[in-house]
Amino acid sequence: MNSAFKERKDRLQFFREYREKLLSKPKKKITSPDTWQCNKCNSVYSYEEIHNHYFVCPHCQYVHALTAEQRLEYVCDSNTFIETFHSLKRMKKSMFPGYEGKILKLQENLGMNEAVVTGVCKIGSYRSAICVMDNRFLMGSMGEVVGEKITRHIEYATKKRLPLIIFSCSGGARMQEGIISLMQMAKTSAALAKHDEAGLLYISYLTHPTTGGVSASFAMLGDIQLSEPQCLIGFAGKRVIQSTVNEKLPEDFQTAEFLEKKGFLDQIVERENMRSTLIQLLKIHERGKK
């Protein structure tokens, strides 16, 4: 009893200290729309300066999330991106409390219909099909529309014989849509199988975080697997896995660096090299060039 009581007391003390640490953390102070502040070290830069650094903090090298629009700007040739399937809607409304209202609010605030943007563009003059997930929309979770947009775009790339690039950023399947969200895993994977049978290139580019049903489907099926640094990549959470296998896991478990070391990733690419790396890969494979 004494041992159990001491363990409980130590746990409570840990959570008290952790709570005090969070409350004492200085709040961000953005003085103007042209000012940007690092989420990790609180260093302040002009928006133009951080944009030129690809939203990677020059001081602490923390890699911040990009919106779909920002990533497309960095990757695509100027004025070549054409969006596809931007008006898809769900077939049936969800009964999950408050879900429909959240979707409408996000659509209005972000100007997006869902958590992924699909389209065609040129990257270094190579015509490509591209999908970019955006974590601002319910953490990039995959529901019916996200799965349908990605599937249709994979099929479009197969029909037009285009190389395919998918930037994944997701918390996984969207549980508010129940079994429908899980069905998207099989649907996207089946479409990719046909793209592969056609002898076409698929580059999967993982960003922070890529987890759950997305990591268990299209995100890990690339002919070439790339990732940004410092990414969380995995299926279940570290604590769940650790309690299941009853073993202490490495500190860097489920990081991009750990997966590269174990052979699950082909290369970790610094964000400043994102576009040049894609151009090099598309050039090697030669398909999609006009």
WOVEN-V844295 format. One record per backbone hydrogen bond with DSSP energy under -1.0 kcal/mol. CO is the residue of the C=O (numbers start at 1). NH is the residue of the N-H. If there is no record, write none. Layout:
# WOVEN-V844295
[[CO	NH] [CO	NH]]
This chain:
# WOVEN-V844295
[[1	5] [2	6] [3	7] [4	8] [5	9] [6	10] [7	11] [8	12] [9	13] [10	14] [11	15] [12	16] [13	17] [14	18] [15	19] [16	20] [17	21] [18	22] [19	23] [20	24] [32	35] [34	47] [36	45] [38	42] [43	38] [45	36] [46	50] [47	51] [48	52] [50	55] [51	54] [53	56] [55	64] [57	61] [62	57] [67	71] [68	72] [69	73] [70	74] [71	75] [72	76] [77	80] [82	120] [96	99] [98	102] [99	103] [100	104] [101	105] [102	106] [103	107] [104	108] [105	109] [106	110] [107	111] [115	134] [117	132] [118	84] [119	130] [120	82] [121	128] [122	77] [123	126] [126	123] [128	121] [129	165] [130	119] [131	167] [132	117] [134	137] [135	139] [136	138] [137	140] [138	141] [139	171] [142	174] [143	147] [144	148] [145	149] [146	150] [147	151] [148	152] [149	153] [150	154] [151	155] [152	156] [153	157] [154	158] [155	159] [156	160] [157	162] [163	129] [164	203] [165	131] [166	205] [167	133] [168	207] [170	211] [172	142] [174	177] [175	178] [177	180] [178	181] [179	183] [182	185] [183	187] [184	188] [185	189] [186	190] [187	191] [188	192] [189	193] [190	194] [191	195] [192	196] [193	197] [194	198] [195	200] [196	199] [201	164] [202	223] [202	224] [203	166] [204	226] [205	168] [206	228] [209	170] [210	234] [211	214] [212	216] [214	217] [214	219] [217	220] [218	221] [224	204] [225	266] [225	267] [226	206] [227	269] [231	256] [232	210] [235	212] [237	241] [238	242] [239	243] [240	244] [241	245] [242	246] [250	253] [252	255] [254	233] [255	259] [256	260] [257	261] [258	262] [259	264] [260	263] [267	227] [270	273] [271	274] [273	277] [274	278] [275	279] [276	280] [277	281] [278	282] [279	283] [280	284] [281	285] [282	286] [286	289] [288	127]]
